Amino acid sequence: MRELRPVLTAPPELLLQAQGVRAAIFDVDGVLTDGRLYIGEDGESFKAFHALDGHGLKLLPRAGIEPVVITGRDSPAVRRRLADLGITRAHFGVHDKLAVAQALLDAQGWSWDELAVIGDDWPDLPLMVRAGFVGAPANAHAEAKAVAHHVSALRGGEGAAREFCDLLLMASGRYAELLHGHLQTLDDGRAGAAD
């Protein structure tokens, strides 16, 4: 077996900014998807998700980082995808994302500095201006990009969330260990197939 060394790197100052994160909040439309809404006569019919993003979300808990989804819309497709990934902390149809995030922090005893957020538009800004580490996809609105510590080279729904997860894993010091663990087994006992 050939030796496997991580090839991903990030600027040290960026990794320092992301250290100590205990939870990461993800928007859906424009972050976990490309932002397009497919609406038929009976309402929203489907969304496309990227497998790379899904695997990144599944890796976060192994580094002690809880993935959280707060989205302004609700759809069976999103609920199904999150269930497949084993994400239990999800909030759908949220109009006041700040209130939901603050309630989460209060319930867990966490501070805003221990929270990472990736968002793409104005509804995400109240979280983005408060969180300790903030990301935005390449196709995010200009105001979201302006407050982000890291703007992905990738678009929403096309790997931006995975890039964000990878940064959090590197900052936690667990990235290389998790990578090497995949050389042995992908079975972590959690629900859902590998992405």
Protein Blocks (a to p, Z undefined) as FASTA:
>chain_A
ZZdddfbdcdfklmmmmgoiabdcddfehplpnoiacddfkopfbdcddfklmmmmmmmm
mnopacddddfbdcfklmmmmmmnopabdcehiablmlmmmmmmmmnopafklpccddfb
fklmmmmmmmmbdcddfkbcfklmmmpmbdcfbdehilpmmmmmmmmmmmnopmmmmmmm
mmmomceoiacidZZ
